Amino acid sequence: MIIRKANIDDIERINDIYNQAVLNTTATIDTEPRPLEYHKKWFETHNDRYAVFVAVEDDIVVGWASLSLWSDKCGYKAVAEDSIYVDEAYKGRGIGDRLIKKIIEHAKENEFHTIIARISEGNDVSIHLHEKYGFKIVGTLKELGYKFNRYLDIYILQLIL
């Protein structure tokens, strides 16, 4: 498996993997699958600093991670929010580990000061993954998200680089 920067040809698989999470997990609070056009526009908001990476095995994108703008206010220019998604068929194989290592390394190289993660209740694997790499829970937004007919707490995790 290799981890590399994503390109426009990867968007369909990024979208597919994201939509798996939409339909089957609380990893995102989206409740309806996103059309491919959404992720094409999303990809355009990323660049060398706010990068998107993909995990590729046998020429198939099996996971992805990104650093995204936390806020457009100038005082937050050293803050990024991470996202990590792995295809359901490839979970449990260390892909999330490799992706989070890559985005932390990239954040350091690009002079970010902190990475924020918003993780929904029920996504214990993601919380554990982030904590393994030094993220700390710094807050809980009670009953903020609504999915699968219930309200979900959203945990805010932070890694100060």
Buried (B, 14 or more C-beta within 10 A) or exposed (E): BEBEEBEEEBBEBBBBBBBBBBEEBBBBBBEEBBEEEBBBEBBEEBEEBBBBBBBBBEEEBBBBBBBBBBEEEEEBBEBBBBBBBBBEEBEEBEBBEBBBEBBBEBBEEBEBBBBBBBBBBBBEBBBEBBEEBEBEBEEEEEEBBEBEEEEBBBBBBBBEE
